[in-house]
């Protein structure tokens, strides 16, 4: 019995989410630059949403966000909703972009990281009453967006390879 392409993609993405979450919660602490570390789950959401369908982007965003909720120990659902909206938003615009270009992935990661981190900062701090914008944007959000953009090349190429592998399996399964 042959492996079904969709099943292979789901298993690959689930394994990647687990590995990325493991790396993000352990190894990244030691390679932070000026206390800024890349958000690998965010980069994975962006890569999958850029290369996949609306459903893939939304589901991956939700699952990565839920994983991030569990890792952060805060309210369950906050990052899940942000990830869902981000994944769906990028998946909706990916039809207008040349998706398999690494430069498009870098630019999309940069812009999406700024939007995502600003939304996190806004929703976390709006209820505290402190909503200073310049300091966090300059010293946290912008450097993290640059760091995410640099790291996005590796994750994007891995997701691209999984997509090509899945398409090849689908093409081979249609042959018989």
N, C-alpha and C positions, 0 to 999 in steps of 0.2 A: 504494500500500500504506500502510495506517494504522500509526501508531506504537502499539505495545502498551503498556498502562498500566504493567505491571510493569517493562518495559524502561525506560520513561521515569523511573520512580521510582528504579531502580537507577542509571541514568546520572546523575540529579540528585543522589542521595546520594553517589556516587563523586566527582562534581565538587565537592560541598560539603565532603567530607572533605579533598580536596586543597587547596581554598581556605582552609579553617579551619586546616589544618596549616601552610600558608604564613603566614597571619596570626599564628598562635600562635608560630611560630619566628622571626618578624621584627618585626612592628609592636608586639606586646604588650610587648616589652622597654621601649619608650619610654613606655607608659602604665601602668606598674606604680605602685601606691599602697603606700607603706611596704614596698617590695620584694615585694608580693603582686600577682600577675597572675591573671586568670581562666583557667580550664582550659576552653577552647572545645571541645575534643574530648569532654571529659566532659559538657559541657552538650548537645552534639549527641547523644551516646549516650542521655542521659536523655530528651531531646525525642522522638527516634525511638521509643524503647522505650515511652514514655508514650502515643504516638499509634498505634503499630503492633502487630503480632502478636509472639508469643514468638520466632519465627524472625527477624523483622526486628530486634528488640531485641538478641538474642544475636549475630547476624552483624554488625550495626553496631557493637556493643560490642567484638567481637573485632577487627574491621578498624580501628576507631579506636584501640584499645589497641595493635595491631601498629604502626600509624603512630606512636604516641607512643613505643613501644619504639625504633623506628628514629631518631626525633628525639632521644631522650635518650642514645643510644649505650650504654645499659646492656645487661643480659641481655635477649635477645629472648624474649618470651613472658610476662614479668611483668605488664606493663600489659595485654597481650592477654587474659590470664586474668581479671584484675580487671574489665576492660571487659565481657568475656563474661558473667561472673557478675552484674555490675551491670545490664547490659542485660536479661538474662533475668529477674532479680529484679523489676525495675520492670515489665517486660512481663507478668509473672504477676499483679501486683496492679493493673494498669491497668484491668481489667474492672470493678473495684469503684469506680472513680473517674469523675467527669465529666471526661473527658480534655481536652476542648477549652477548658477554662477556664484562663486565664493564671495565676490565683492558685494553682491546683492545680500547675501547672508550676513556679511560683516556690517553693512549699513543698516539692515533691518534689525540686527541684534543691538546695535548702538542706540537707535531711536526707540526700540521697544524697551530696552533696559532703562532708559531715562523715564519713559512713561510709567513703567511698572514700579520702579523704585520711588518715583515721585508719588504715585498712588499709595504705596505702602507708607511712606513718610506722612502723607497728608492724613490718611485714615487713622494712623497710630497717634499722631500728635494733635489732631483737630479737637479731640475731647480733653486734652491736657491744657489747652489754651495757649500753648506756645507754638506759633506757626512761623518761625523764622525760615525764610526761603533761600537766602544767598549762601549762608554757611553750609547747610547740608548739600545744596546743589553743587557747590564748588569743591567741597572736600570729601563728599561721600558719593553722591549720585553720579556725577560726571566721571570721576576716576573709576568707579565700578563699571560704568558703561564702556569705557575704554578697555578695561581689563576683560570684560565679558566679550567684547568684539574680538580681541586678540585670541582668546581661548575658543571662540566659536568656530574657528577654522577646523580644529580637530573634531569637535562634536558634529559639525555639519558634514564633514567628509565621511564620518562613521555612519550617520543616518542616510546619507546619499548612497553609500555602499549597500546598506540593508535594503533600501528601496530598489536599487538595481538588481540585487540578488532576488528579491521577492518578485519583481517583474519578470526576471528570467525563469523562475520557477513557474510562474503563471503561464508564460509563453510555452514552456515545455509541457505543462499539464494539459494545455489545449490541443497539443499535437496528437495526443493519444485518446 
